[in-house]
Amino acid sequence: MLYIDFDGVILDTEGLLFKEWRKNPDRHLLPESEKIKYIQAADWEYILKCSEIMNDSVYYLKNMDPNKSFILTKIHSLTNEGSSKIKWIRDQGIMQSVILVPYVLRKCDVVDAEGNILVDDCLKNLDEWTAHNGHPIFFDYNDDDYDSWQQPNVKCYKKIKDLSKFVK
């Protein structure tokens, strides 16, 4: 099976999501719980509507077999973020099942990684996937060997810039 991350692979949500957060000079001193509250309260409908689609990902998803590919996304709120993401995906005509991962869990806690592929822009997620015998693919949008959190791809995960190789 093929699992595809949402944020940073399908849609570039990070810039809009953290625009106000980054204006707070003391944000690094705040506990993680404050960041979670910020994400939970975000206007996800606006963020999704105004974020950039990553390298034609919607086109490629529409042309993949929805029985063999899934969208696997972390969420911080079911009623705000989760439902907004599902609605956005369906509004785009994407037919893959959407699997929501609560932020307190890892993706490999929700689905079986063994023998399956994960396309993700977060190297930490790929490390966990690999530890559970999954096949990691690094979505490197900028083709610079750094993930969305500026971590280097030191394990040299196979990387892609778009989802074209998974189209049927």
DSSP file (Angstrom, degrees, kcal/mol; ACC not computed):
  #  RESIDUE AA STRUCTURE BP1 BP2  ACC     N-H-->O    O-->H-N    N-H-->O    O-->H-N    TCO  KAPPA ALPHA  PHI   PSI    X-CA   Y-CA   Z-CA
    1    1 A M              0   0    0      0, 0.0   116,-2.8     0, 0.0     2,-0.5   0.000 360.0 360.0 360.0 154.1    0.0    0.0    0.0
    2    2 A L  E     -ab  69 117A   0     66,-1.9    68,-2.5   114,-0.2     2,-0.4  -0.955 360.0-168.1-113.8 124.3    1.0    3.6   -0.6
    3    3 A Y  E     -ab  70 118A   0    114,-2.8   116,-2.6    -2,-0.5     2,-0.5  -0.954   5.3-163.5-113.6 131.5    0.4    6.2    2.1
    4    4 A I  E     -ab  71 119A   0     66,-2.7    68,-2.4    -2,-0.4   116,-0.2  -0.962  14.9-132.1-121.5 125.0    0.8    9.9    1.3
    5    5 A D        -     0   0    0    114,-2.6    68,-0.2    -2,-0.5     5,-0.2  -0.303  11.7-150.9 -66.5 156.3    1.2   12.6    3.8
    6    6 A F  S >>>S+     0   0    0     66,-0.4     4,-2.7     3,-0.2     5,-1.8   0.910  72.6  63.5 -94.1 -66.8   -1.0   15.7    3.4
    7    7 A D  B 345S+f   11   0B   0      1,-0.3   114,-0.3     2,-0.2     5,-0.2  -0.468 120.4   6.5 -69.8 120.9    0.8   18.8    4.9
    8    8 A G  T 345S+     0   0    0      3,-3.1    -1,-0.3    -2,-0.4   133,-0.3   0.392 132.4  54.2  89.4  -3.8    4.0   19.5    2.9
    9    9 A V  T <45S+     0   0    0     -3,-1.7    -2,-0.2     2,-0.4    -3,-0.2   0.618 122.9  16.2-122.5 -48.9    3.3   16.9    0.2
   10   10 A I  T  <5S+     0   0    0     -4,-2.7    44,-2.4     1,-0.3     2,-0.4   0.865 136.8  15.0 -91.2 -46.2   -0.2   17.6   -1.1
   11   11 A L  E   < -fG   7  53B   0     -5,-1.8    -3,-3.1    42,-0.2     2,-1.5  -0.990  68.7-129.7-135.6 138.8   -0.6   21.2    0.2
   12   12 A D  E     + G   0  52B   0     40,-3.0    40,-0.6    -2,-0.4     4,-0.4  -0.637  48.0 149.5 -87.7  81.4    1.9   23.7    1.5
   13   13 A T     >  +     0   0    0     -2,-1.5     4,-2.6     1,-0.2     5,-0.2   0.685  47.4  82.7 -87.7 -20.3   -0.1   24.6    4.7
   14   14 A E  H  > S+     0   0    0     -3,-0.2     4,-2.4     1,-0.2    -1,-0.2   0.873  86.1  54.5 -58.5 -44.1    2.9   25.4    7.0
   15   15 A G  H  4 S+     0   0    0      1,-0.2     4,-0.3     2,-0.2    -1,-0.2   0.939 116.6  35.4 -57.8 -51.8    3.5   29.0    5.8
   16   16 A L  H >4 S+     0   0    0     -4,-0.4     3,-0.9     1,-0.2     4,-0.4   0.894 115.4  56.6 -69.6 -39.6   -0.1   30.2    6.4
   17   17 A L  H 3< S+     0   0    0     -4,-2.6     4,-0.3     1,-0.2     3,-0.3   0.910 117.8  31.8 -59.3 -43.8   -0.6   28.0    9.5
   18   18 A F  T 3X S+     0   0    0     -4,-2.4     4,-2.4    -5,-0.2    -1,-0.2   0.266  86.7 105.9-102.2  12.7    2.4   29.4   11.4
   19   19 A K  T <4 S+     0   0    0     -3,-0.9     4,-0.4    -4,-0.3    -1,-0.2   0.944  91.2  33.9 -56.5 -52.2    2.3   33.0   10.0
   20   20 A E  T >4 S+     0   0    0     -4,-0.4     3,-1.2    -3,-0.3     4,-0.5   0.881 114.5  59.5 -72.0 -38.6    1.0   34.5   13.2
   21   21 A W  G >4 S+     0   0    0     -4,-0.3     3,-1.5     1,-0.3    -2,-0.2   0.897 100.9  55.2 -55.9 -43.2    2.9   32.1   15.4
   22   22 A R  G 3< S+     0   0    0     -4,-2.4    -1,-0.3     1,-0.3    -2,-0.2   0.678  95.2  67.9 -69.1 -16.6    6.2   33.2   14.0
   23   23 A K  G <  S+     0   0    0     -3,-1.2    -1,-0.3    -4,-0.4    -2,-0.2   0.681  79.9  89.8 -74.6 -17.0    5.5   36.8   14.9
   24   24 A N    X   -     0   0    0     -3,-1.5     3,-1.7    -4,-0.5     4,-0.2  -0.721  64.2-161.6 -83.4 110.4    5.7   35.9   18.6
   25   25 A P  T 3  S+     0   0    0      0, 0.0     3,-0.4     0, 0.0    -1,-0.2   0.722  90.0  52.5 -66.5 -18.9    9.3   36.4   19.7
   26   26 A D  T >> S+     0   0    0      1,-0.2     3,-1.9     2,-0.1     4,-0.7   0.284  73.5 110.3 -96.9  10.2    8.8   34.3   22.8
   27   27 A R  G X4 S+     0   0    0     -3,-1.7     3,-0.8     1,-0.3    -1,-0.2   0.811  72.6  58.5 -58.4 -31.5    7.3   31.3   20.9
   28   28 A H  G 34 S+     0   0    0     -3,-0.4    -1,-0.3     1,-0.2    -2,-0.1   0.699 103.9  53.1 -71.7 -18.0   10.4   29.2   21.6
   29   29 A L  G <4 S+     0   0    0     -3,-1.9    -1,-0.2     2,-0.1    -2,-0.2   0.595  89.6  98.5 -90.5 -12.6    9.9   29.6   25.3
   30   30 A L  S << S-     0   0    0     -3,-0.8     5,-0.0    -4,-0.7     2,-0.0  -0.435  81.5-106.5 -77.4 148.8    6.3   28.4   25.2
   31   31 A P    >>  -     0   0    0      0, 0.0     3,-1.6     0, 0.0     4,-1.0  -0.348  31.3-109.2 -68.8 156.6    5.3   24.9   26.2
   32   32 A E  H 3> S+     0   0    0      1,-0.3     4,-2.3     2,-0.2     3,-0.2   0.819 116.4  68.2 -54.9 -32.7    4.3   22.5   23.3
   33   33 A S  H 3> S+     0   0    0      1,-0.2     4,-2.2     2,-0.2    -1,-0.3   0.825  95.9  54.0 -60.1 -31.7    0.7   22.6   24.6
   34   34 A E  H <> S+     0   0    0     -3,-1.6     4,-2.1     2,-0.2    -1,-0.2   0.885 107.7  49.5 -70.2 -38.2    0.5   26.3   23.6
   35   35 A K  H  X S+     0   0    0     -4,-1.0     4,-2.4    -3,-0.2    -2,-0.2   0.908 110.5  50.9 -65.0 -41.3    1.6   25.4   20.0
   36   36 A I  H  X S+     0   0    0     -4,-2.3     4,-2.6     1,-0.2    -2,-0.2   0.920 109.5  50.0 -62.5 -44.3   -1.0   22.6   19.9
   37   37 A K  H  X S+     0   0    0     -4,-2.2     4,-1.9     1,-0.2    -1,-0.2   0.898 109.8  51.9 -60.7 -40.4   -3.8   25.1   21.1
   38   38 A Y  H  X S+     0   0    0     -4,-2.1     4,-0.6     2,-0.2    -2,-0.2   0.931 111.9  45.3 -61.0 -47.0   -2.7   27.5   18.4
   39   39 A I  H >< S+     0   0    0     -4,-2.4     3,-0.8     1,-0.2    -2,-0.2   0.897 111.6  52.7 -65.2 -40.6   -2.9   24.8   15.7
   40   40 A Q  H 3< S+     0   0    0     -4,-2.6    -1,-0.2     1,-0.2    -2,-0.2   0.848 111.7  46.0 -63.6 -34.4   -6.3   23.6   17.0
   41   41 A A  H 3< S+     0   0    0     -4,-1.9    -1,-0.2    -5,-0.2    -2,-0.2   0.521  87.5 119.2 -87.9  -5.5   -7.8   27.1   16.9
   42   42 A A  S << S-     0   0    0     -3,-0.8     2,-1.6    -4,-0.6     3,-0.2  -0.173  77.0-110.2 -61.7 153.6   -6.4   27.9   13.4
   43   43 A D     >  +     0   0    0      1,-0.2     4,-2.4     2,-0.1     3,-0.2  -0.661  41.7 177.9 -84.4  85.2   -8.9   28.7   10.6
   44   44 A W  H  > S+     0   0    0     -2,-1.6     4,-2.7     1,-0.2     5,-0.3   0.819  73.8  58.3 -65.9 -32.8   -8.3   25.5    8.7
   45   45 A E  H  > S+     0   0    0      2,-0.2     4,-2.0     1,-0.2    -1,-0.2   0.932 111.4  42.9 -62.0 -42.7  -10.8   26.3    5.9
   46   46 A Y  H  > S+     0   0    0     -3,-0.2     4,-2.2     2,-0.2    -2,-0.2   0.931 113.5  51.7 -65.8 -46.4   -8.9   29.5    5.1
   47   47 A I  H  X S+     0   0    0     -4,-2.4     4,-1.1     1,-0.2    -2,-0.2   0.925 113.7  43.6 -57.8 -46.8   -5.5   27.8    5.4
   48   48 A L  H  < S+     0   0    0     -4,-2.7     3,-0.3     1,-0.2    -1,-0.2   0.890 113.6  51.0 -67.8 -39.3   -6.6   25.0    3.0
   49   49 A K  H  < S+     0   0    0     -4,-2.0    -1,-0.2    -5,-0.3    -2,-0.2   0.854 118.8  36.5 -65.2 -34.9   -8.3   27.4    0.6
   50   50 A C  H  < S+     0   0    0     -4,-2.2    -1,-0.2    -5,-0.1    -2,-0.2   0.464  93.4 102.6-102.6  -2.8   -5.3   29.7    0.4
   51   51 A S  S  < S-     0   0    0     -4,-1.1     2,-0.3    -3,-0.3   -38,-0.1  -0.490  75.6-105.8 -83.4 153.8   -2.3   27.3    0.5
   52   52 A E  E     -G   12   0B   0    -40,-0.6   -40,-3.0    -2,-0.2     2,-0.3  -0.579  26.7-121.8 -80.4 134.8   -0.4   26.2   -2.6
   53   53 A I  E     -G   11   0B   0     -2,-0.3     2,-0.6   -42,-0.2     3,-0.4  -0.610  34.9-117.8 -72.1 133.8   -0.9   22.8   -4.1
   54   54 A M    >   -     0   0    0    -44,-2.4     3,-1.9    -2,-0.3    -1,-0.1  -0.666  69.6 -38.6 -85.0 115.9    2.5   21.1   -4.1
   55   55 A N  T 3  S-     0   0    0     -2,-0.6   108,-0.4     1,-0.3    -1,-0.2   0.808 114.2 -52.9  39.8  54.1    3.9   20.1   -7.6
   56   56 A D  T 3> S+     0   0    0     -3,-0.4     4,-2.1   106,-0.1    -1,-0.3   0.757  87.6 153.4  62.0  28.3    0.6   19.1   -9.1
   57   57 A S  H <>  +     0   0    0     -3,-1.9     4,-2.8   -47,-0.2     5,-0.2   0.851  67.9  55.3 -59.9 -36.5   -0.2   16.7   -6.3
   58   58 A V  H  > S+     0   0    0    -48,-0.2     4,-2.2     2,-0.2    -1,-0.2   0.931 107.8  49.5 -63.5 -44.2   -4.0   16.9   -6.8
   59   59 A Y  H  > S+     0   0    0      1,-0.2     4,-0.9     2,-0.2    -2,-0.2   0.939 113.7  45.6 -57.5 -48.4   -3.6   16.0  -10.5
   60   60 A Y  H >< S+     0   0    0     -4,-2.1     3,-0.6     1,-0.2    -2,-0.2   0.900 110.8  52.3 -66.3 -40.8   -1.5   13.0   -9.6
   61   61 A L  H >< S+     0   0    0     -4,-2.8     3,-1.4     1,-0.2    34,-0.2   0.898 106.1  54.5 -61.2 -40.2   -3.7   11.8   -6.7
   62   62 A K  H 3< S+     0   0    0     -4,-2.2    -1,-0.2     1,-0.3    -2,-0.2   0.747 109.7  48.7 -65.0 -22.2   -6.8   11.9   -9.1
   63   63 A N  T << S+     0   0    0     -4,-0.9   105,-1.5    -3,-0.6    -1,-0.3   0.273  94.8  92.8-103.5  10.3   -4.9    9.6  -11.4
   64   64 A M  S <  S-     0   0    0     -3,-1.4   103,-0.1   103,-0.2     5,-0.1  -0.661  90.2 -97.1 -96.7 158.2   -3.8    7.0   -8.8
   65   65 A D    >>  -     0   0    0    101,-0.4     3,-1.7    -2,-0.2     4,-0.7  -0.663  30.1-155.0 -73.1 112.6   -5.7    3.9   -7.9
   66   66 A P  T 34 S+     0   0    0      0, 0.0    31,-0.6     0, 0.0    -1,-0.2   0.598  90.9  62.7 -69.7  -8.4   -7.7    4.9   -4.8
   67   67 A N  T 34 S+     0   0    0      1,-0.1     3,-0.1    29,-0.1    -2,-0.1   0.584 111.6  35.8 -87.3 -11.0   -7.8    1.3   -3.7
   68   68 A K  T <4 S+     0   0    0     -3,-1.7   -66,-1.9     1,-0.1     2,-0.4   0.370 113.5  59.3-121.4   1.5   -4.0    1.1   -3.4
   69   69 A S  E  <  -a    2   0A   0     -4,-0.7    28,-0.6   -68,-0.2     2,-0.3  -0.987  57.8-176.9-136.0 145.0   -3.2    4.6   -2.1
   70   70 A F  E     -ac   3  97A   0    -68,-2.5   -66,-2.7    -2,-0.4     2,-0.6  -0.945  27.4-122.9-137.5 153.7   -4.3    6.5    1.0
   71   71 A I  E     -ac   4  98A   0     26,-2.7    28,-3.6    -2,-0.3     2,-0.6  -0.906  26.9-170.2 -99.7 125.2   -3.8    9.9    2.5
   72   72 A L  E     + c   0  99A   0    -68,-2.4   -66,-0.4    -2,-0.6     2,-0.4  -0.949  14.3 169.7-120.6 109.1   -2.3    9.7    6.0
   73   73 A T  E     - c   0 100A   0     26,-2.4    28,-3.0    -2,-0.6     2,-0.2  -0.968  31.9-130.5-132.6 135.8   -2.3   13.0    7.9
   74   74 A K  E     - c   0 101A   0     -2,-0.4     2,-0.3    26,-0.2   -67,-0.1  -0.554  31.2-171.7 -74.8 143.7   -1.7   14.1   11.4
   75   75 A I  E     - c   0 102A   0     26,-2.6    28,-1.7    -2,-0.2     3,-0.1  -0.962  28.9-161.8-136.8 156.5   -4.3   16.3   12.9
   76   76 A H  S    S+     0   0    0     -2,-0.3     2,-0.3     1,-0.3   -36,-0.1   0.456  86.1  28.8-111.8  -8.4   -4.7   18.3   16.1
   77   77 A S      > -     0   0    0      1,-0.1     5,-3.2   -38,-0.1    -1,-0.3  -0.925  58.0-159.2-154.9 126.0   -8.5   18.7   16.0
   78   78 A L  I   >S+     0   0    0     -2,-0.3     5,-2.0     3,-0.2     6,-0.1   0.929  95.9  43.5 -70.4 -45.8  -11.0   16.3   14.5
   79   79 A T  I   5S+     0   0    0      3,-0.2    -1,-0.2     4,-0.1    -2,-0.0   0.710 128.6  24.5 -79.2 -19.5  -13.8   18.9   14.2
   80   80 A N  I  >5S+     0   0    0      3,-0.1     4,-1.7   -36,-0.0     5,-0.2   0.799 134.5  20.9-105.6 -72.8  -11.7   21.7   12.8
   81   81 A E  I  >5S+     0   0    0      2,-0.2     4,-2.5     1,-0.2     5,-0.2   0.944 126.1  47.6 -66.7 -50.3   -8.5   20.4   11.1
   82   82 A G  I  ><S+     0   0    0     -5,-3.2     4,-2.2     1,-0.2     5,-0.2   0.942 115.9  41.8 -60.3 -51.7   -9.6   16.9   10.3
   83   83 A S  H  ><S+     0   0    0     -5,-2.0     4,-2.3    -6,-0.2    -1,-0.2   0.866 114.2  53.1 -67.2 -34.2  -13.0   17.7    8.9
   84   84 A S  H  X S+     0   0    0     -4,-1.7     4,-2.4     2,-0.2    -1,-0.2   0.899 109.2  49.1 -66.5 -40.1  -11.6   20.6    6.9
   85   85 A K  H  X S+     0   0    0     -4,-2.5     4,-2.7     2,-0.2    -2,-0.2   0.930 112.0  48.1 -65.1 -44.8   -8.9   18.5    5.3
   86   86 A I  H  X S+     0   0    0     -4,-2.2     4,-2.5    -5,-0.2     5,-0.2   0.933 112.7  48.5 -62.1 -45.0  -11.4   15.8    4.3
   87   87 A K  H  X S+     0   0    0     -4,-2.3     4,-2.6     2,-0.2    -1,-0.2   0.922 112.2  49.0 -61.3 -44.1  -13.8   18.3    2.8
   88   88 A W  H  X S+     0   0    0     -4,-2.4     4,-1.3     2,-0.2    -2,-0.2   0.929 110.9  50.3 -61.2 -45.7  -11.0   20.0    0.9
   89   89 A I  H  <>S+     0   0    0     -4,-2.7     5,-1.9     1,-0.2     3,-0.4   0.927 113.6  44.6 -59.1 -46.6   -9.8   16.7   -0.4
   90   90 A R  H ><5S+     0   0    0     -4,-2.5     3,-1.6     1,-0.2    -1,-0.2   0.879 108.0  57.8 -67.7 -37.2  -13.3   15.7   -1.6
   91   91 A D  H 3<5S+     0   0    0     -4,-2.6    -1,-0.2     1,-0.3    -2,-0.2   0.782 103.8  54.4 -62.3 -25.6  -13.9   19.2   -3.1
   92   92 A Q  T 3<5S-     0   0    0     -4,-1.3    -1,-0.3    -3,-0.4    -2,-0.2   0.533 119.3-112.4 -83.1  -6.8  -10.8   18.5   -5.3
   93   93 A G  T < 5 +     0   0    0     -3,-1.6     2,-0.4     1,-0.3    -3,-0.2   0.670  64.3 152.5  82.8  17.4  -12.2   15.3   -6.6
   94   94 A I      < -     0   0    0     -5,-1.9    -1,-0.3     1,-0.1    -2,-0.1  -0.700  26.2-170.0 -83.8 129.9   -9.6   13.1   -4.8
   95   95 A M        +     0   0    0     -2,-0.4    -1,-0.1   -34,-0.2     3,-0.1   0.473  41.7 118.8-103.8  -3.6  -11.1    9.7   -4.0
   96   96 A Q  S    S-     0   0    0      1,-0.1   -26,-0.2    -7,-0.1     2,-0.1  -0.272  72.6-103.4 -62.0 148.4   -8.4    8.2   -1.7
   97   97 A S  E     -c   70   0A   0    -28,-0.6   -26,-2.7   -31,-0.6     2,-0.5  -0.465  33.5-136.1 -66.5 145.3   -9.4    7.2    1.8
   98   98 A V  E     -c   71   0A   0    -28,-0.2     2,-0.6    -2,-0.1   -26,-0.2  -0.930  14.3-163.1-110.1 124.3   -8.2    9.7    4.3
   99   99 A I  E     -c   72   0A   0    -28,-3.6   -26,-2.4    -2,-0.5     2,-0.4  -0.935   9.9-150.3-110.3 117.8   -6.7    8.3    7.5
  100  100 A L  E     -c   73   0A   0     -2,-0.6   -26,-0.2   -28,-0.2   -28,-0.0  -0.746   5.9-159.8 -91.6 130.1   -6.5   10.9   10.4
  101  101 A V  E     -c   74   0A   0    -28,-3.0   -26,-2.6    -2,-0.4     6,-0.1  -0.937  19.6-127.6-111.8 113.6   -3.7   10.4   12.9
  102  102 A P  E >   -c   75   0A   0      0, 0.0     3,-2.7     0, 0.0   -26,-0.2  -0.337  25.6-117.4 -58.2 141.2   -4.2   12.1   16.2
  103  103 A Y  T 3  S+     0   0    0    -28,-1.7   -27,-0.1     1,-0.3   -29,-0.1   0.687 112.2  62.4 -59.3 -19.8   -1.1   14.3   17.0
  104  104 A V  T 3  S+     0   0    0      2,-0.1    -1,-0.3   -28,-0.0     2,-0.3   0.538 101.3  64.2 -82.4  -5.3   -0.3   12.2   20.1
  105  105 A L  S <  S-     0   0    0     -3,-2.7     2,-0.2     2,-0.0    -4,-0.1  -0.745  80.5-121.3-114.4 162.7    0.3    9.1   17.9
  106  106 A R    >>  -     0   0    0     -2,-0.3     3,-1.5     1,-0.1     4,-0.8  -0.658  28.8-114.6 -94.7 158.1    2.7    8.2   15.2
  107  107 A K  H >> S+     0   0    0      1,-0.3     4,-2.1    -2,-0.2     3,-1.0   0.875 118.6  56.5 -60.0 -37.1    1.6    7.2   11.7
  108  108 A C  H 34 S+     0   0    0      1,-0.2     5,-0.3     2,-0.2    -1,-0.3   0.579  99.3  61.4 -74.7  -7.7    2.9    3.7   12.3
  109  109 A D  H <4 S+     0   0    0     -3,-1.5    -1,-0.2     3,-0.1    -2,-0.2   0.717 110.9  39.2 -80.7 -23.6    0.7    3.5   15.4
  110  110 A V  H << S+     0   0    0     -3,-1.0     2,-0.3    -4,-0.8    -2,-0.2   0.809 125.5  24.2 -97.8 -36.5   -2.4    4.0   13.2
  111  111 A V  S  < S-     0   0    0     -4,-2.1     2,-0.6   -12,-0.1    -1,-0.2  -0.912  88.6 -99.1-128.4 158.2   -1.5    1.9   10.1
  112  112 A D        -     0   0    0     -2,-0.3    -3,-0.1     1,-0.2    -4,-0.1  -0.658  30.0-171.1 -79.0 117.9    0.8   -1.0    9.6
  113  113 A A    >   +     0   0    0     -2,-0.6     3,-2.6    -5,-0.3    22,-0.4   0.789  46.5 116.9 -77.3 -28.6    4.1    0.3    8.1
  114  114 A E  T 3  S-     0   0    0      1,-0.3    20,-0.3    20,-0.2    19,-0.2  -0.158  94.7  -9.2 -55.1 119.8    5.6   -3.2    7.3
  115  115 A G  T 3  S+     0   0    0     18,-2.8    -1,-0.3     1,-0.2     2,-0.2   0.412 112.0 113.4  77.3  -2.1    6.1   -3.6    3.6
  116  116 A N    <   -     0   0    0     -3,-2.6    19,-3.4    13,-0.1     2,-0.4  -0.670  64.3-119.9-104.7 158.5    4.2   -0.4    2.8
  117  117 A I  E     -bd   2 135A   0   -116,-2.8  -114,-2.8    -2,-0.2     2,-0.4  -0.770  19.6-167.4 -98.7 137.6    5.4    2.9    1.3
  118  118 A L  E     -bd   3 136A   0     17,-2.2    19,-2.4    -2,-0.4     2,-0.6  -0.994   5.1-162.4-122.2 125.1    5.1    6.3    3.1
  119  119 A V  E     +bd   4 137A   0   -116,-2.6  -114,-2.6    -2,-0.4     2,-0.3  -0.938  31.4 153.0-101.8 118.3    5.7    9.5    1.1
  120  120 A D  E     - d   0 138A   0     17,-2.0    19,-2.6    -2,-0.6  -112,-0.1  -0.989  49.7-145.4-148.6 150.2    6.4   12.3    3.7
  121  121 A D  S    S+     0   0    0   -114,-0.3    27,-1.5    -2,-0.3     2,-0.6   0.409  83.4  84.3 -93.9  -0.2    8.2   15.6    3.9
  122  122 A C     >  -     0   0    0     25,-0.2     4,-1.5     1,-0.1     3,-0.4  -0.914  62.7-160.1-109.2 115.5    9.2   14.9    7.6
  123  123 A L  H  > S+     0   0    0     -2,-0.6     4,-2.5     1,-0.2     5,-0.2   0.821  91.3  61.3 -64.6 -31.6   12.3   12.8    8.1
  124  124 A K  H  > S+     0   0    0      1,-0.2     4,-2.1     2,-0.2    -1,-0.2   0.914 104.6  48.9 -60.4 -42.2   11.2   11.9   11.7
  125  125 A N  H  > S+     0   0    0     -3,-0.4     4,-2.2     1,-0.2    -1,-0.2   0.886 111.2  49.9 -63.8 -38.3    8.1   10.3   10.3
  126  126 A L  H  X S+     0   0    0     -4,-1.5     4,-2.6     2,-0.2    -2,-0.2   0.864 107.6  54.0 -69.6 -35.6   10.2    8.4    7.8
  127  127 A D  H  X S+     0   0    0     -4,-2.5     4,-2.2     2,-0.2    -2,-0.2   0.932 111.3  45.3 -61.0 -46.0   12.6    7.2   10.5
  128  128 A E  H  X S+     0   0    0     -4,-2.1     4,-0.8     2,-0.2    -2,-0.2   0.895 112.3  51.6 -65.0 -40.1    9.7    5.8   12.5
  129  129 A W  H ><>S+     0   0    0     -4,-2.2     5,-2.3     1,-0.2     3,-0.8   0.924 110.5  48.4 -61.8 -45.6    8.3    4.2    9.4
  130  130 A T  H ><5S+     0   0    0     -4,-2.6     3,-2.0     1,-0.2    -1,-0.2   0.887 104.5  59.2 -62.1 -40.9   11.6    2.6    8.6
  131  131 A A  H 3<5S+     0   0    0     -4,-2.2    -1,-0.2     1,-0.3    -2,-0.2   0.727 105.7  50.8 -61.6 -21.2   11.9    1.3   12.2
  132  132 A H  T <<5S-     0   0    0     -3,-0.8    -1,-0.3    -4,-0.8    -2,-0.2   0.000 126.6-100.0-106.4  26.4    8.6   -0.6   11.6
  133  133 A N  T < 5S+     0   0    0     -3,-2.0   -18,-2.8     1,-0.2    -3,-0.2   0.762  77.2 140.2  63.6  30.1    9.9   -2.2    8.3
  134  134 A G      < -     0   0    0     -5,-2.3    -1,-0.2   -20,-0.3   -17,-0.2  -0.512  57.5-110.8 -94.0 170.3    8.2    0.3    6.0
  135  135 A H  E     -d  117   0A   0    -19,-3.4   -17,-2.2   -22,-0.4     2,-0.3  -0.900  34.3-153.5-105.2 110.2    9.5    1.8    2.8
  136  136 A P  E     -d  118   0A   0      0, 0.0    22,-0.4     0, 0.0     2,-0.4  -0.605  13.5-173.8 -87.9 142.3   10.2    5.5    3.2
  137  137 A I  E     -d  119   0A   0    -19,-2.4   -17,-2.0    -2,-0.3     2,-0.6  -0.977  20.2-138.7-132.6 122.6   10.2    8.0    0.4
  138  138 A F  E     -de 120 159A   0     20,-3.1    22,-2.4    -2,-0.4     2,-1.0  -0.687   6.1-146.6 -84.3 118.1   11.3   11.6    1.2
  139  139 A F  E     - e   0 160A   0    -19,-2.6     2,-0.9    -2,-0.6    22,-0.2  -0.764  21.0-178.0 -84.4 103.5    9.2   14.3   -0.5
  140  140 A D    >   +     0   0    0     20,-2.7     3,-1.5    -2,-1.0     7,-0.1  -0.721   7.5 177.2-109.5  79.5   11.8   16.9   -1.1
  141  141 A Y  T 3  S+     0   0    0     -2,-0.9    -1,-0.2     1,-0.3     6,-0.1   0.838  83.3  40.0 -52.4 -41.7    9.9   19.8   -2.6
  142  142 A N  T 3  S-     0   0    0      4,-0.3    -1,-0.3    -3,-0.1    19,-0.1   0.494 101.3-132.2 -90.0  -3.9   12.9   22.1   -2.8
  143  143 A D  S <  S+     0   0    0     -3,-1.5    -2,-0.1    17,-0.2    18,-0.1   0.899  73.6 117.6  53.4  44.9   15.3   19.3   -3.9
  144  144 A D  S    S-     0   0    0      2,-0.3    -1,-0.1     0, 0.0     3,-0.1   0.320  83.7-113.6-122.4   5.8   17.8   20.5   -1.2
  145  145 A D  S    S+     0   0    0      1,-0.2     8,-2.8     7,-0.1     2,-0.4   0.731  82.5 111.3  65.3  24.6   17.9   17.3    1.1
  146  146 A Y  B     -H  152   0C   0      6,-0.2    -2,-0.3     7,-0.1    -4,-0.3  -0.984  61.1-134.5-124.6 140.7   16.3   19.2    4.0
  147  147 A D    >   -     0   0    0      4,-2.6     3,-2.0    -2,-0.4   -25,-0.2  -0.151  40.8 -83.9 -83.1-174.7   12.8   18.4    5.3
  148  148 A S  T 3  S+     0   0    0    -27,-1.5   -26,-0.1     1,-0.3    -1,-0.1   0.643 131.3  50.9 -66.5 -14.9   10.2   21.0    6.2
  149  149 A W  T 3  S-     0   0    0    -28,-0.3    -1,-0.3     2,-0.1   -27,-0.1   0.100 121.9-105.4-108.5  19.0   11.7   21.4    9.6
  150  150 A Q  S <  S+     0   0    0     -3,-2.0    -2,-0.1     1,-0.2    -4,-0.0   0.765  71.0 147.3  62.2  31.1   15.2   22.0    8.2
  151  151 A Q        -     0   0    0      1,-0.0    -4,-2.6     2,-0.0    -1,-0.2  -0.818  48.5-118.9 -92.7 134.8   16.5   18.6    9.2
  152  152 A P  B     -H  146   0C   0      0, 0.0     2,-2.1     0, 0.0     3,-0.3  -0.441  16.2-119.5 -76.5 147.8   19.1   17.1    6.7
  153  153 A N    >   +     0   0    0     -8,-2.8     3,-1.5     1,-0.2    -7,-0.1  -0.465  51.4 156.5 -81.2  66.0   18.4   13.9    4.9
  154  154 A V  T 3   +     0   0    0     -2,-2.1    -1,-0.2     1,-0.3    -9,-0.0   0.738  68.3  57.9 -69.7 -23.3   21.5   12.2    6.5
  155  155 A K  T 3  S-     0   0    0     -3,-0.3    -1,-0.3     2,-0.0    -2,-0.1   0.442 107.0-128.9 -85.7   1.2   20.1    8.7    6.0
  156  156 A C    <   -     0   0    0     -3,-1.5    -2,-0.1     1,-0.1     3,-0.1   0.895  32.5-167.7  54.0  47.8   19.9    9.4    2.3
  157  157 A Y        -     0   0    0      1,-0.1    -1,-0.1   -20,-0.0   -20,-0.1  -0.354  34.6 -94.6 -60.4 144.7   16.3    8.4    1.9
  158  158 A K        -     0   0    0    -22,-0.4   -20,-3.1     1,-0.1     2,-0.3  -0.395  54.2-153.9 -57.2 136.2   15.1    8.0   -1.7
  159  159 A K  E     -e  138   0A   0    -22,-0.2     2,-0.3    -3,-0.1   -20,-0.2  -0.879  21.1-175.7-126.0 154.2   13.6   11.3   -2.6
  160  160 A I  E     -e  139   0A   0    -22,-2.4   -20,-2.7    -2,-0.3   -17,-0.2  -0.934  20.1-153.4-136.4 159.8   11.0   12.6   -5.0
  161  161 A K  S    S+     0   0    0     -2,-0.3     2,-0.3   -22,-0.2   -22,-0.1   0.525  82.4  12.9-108.8 -14.0    9.7   16.1   -5.9
  162  162 A D  S    S-     0   0    0   -106,-0.1     3,-0.4  -105,-0.0    -1,-0.2  -0.919  75.8-109.0-152.2 177.0    6.2   15.1   -7.0
  163  163 A L  S >  S+     0   0    0   -108,-0.4     3,-1.9    -2,-0.3     4,-0.2   0.234  77.6 113.4 -96.5  12.8    3.9   12.1   -7.0
  164  164 A S  G >   +     0   0    0      1,-0.3     3,-1.6     2,-0.2    -1,-0.2   0.799  65.7  65.4 -59.8 -32.1    4.1   11.3  -10.7
  165  165 A K  G 3  S+     0   0    0     -3,-0.4    -1,-0.3     1,-0.3    -2,-0.1   0.643  99.1  55.1 -68.4 -11.2    5.9    7.9  -10.2
  166  166 A F  G <  S+     0   0    0     -3,-1.9  -101,-0.4  -102,-0.0    -1,-0.3   0.376  78.7 115.8-101.5   3.5    2.8    6.6   -8.5
  167  167 A V    <         0   0    0     -3,-1.6  -103,-0.2    -4,-0.2  -106,-0.1  -0.538 360.0 360.0 -76.7 137.5    0.3    7.3  -11.3
  168  168 A K              0   0    0   -105,-1.5    -1,-0.1    -2,-0.2  -104,-0.1   0.479 360.0 360.0 -71.3 360.0   -1.3    4.2  -12.9
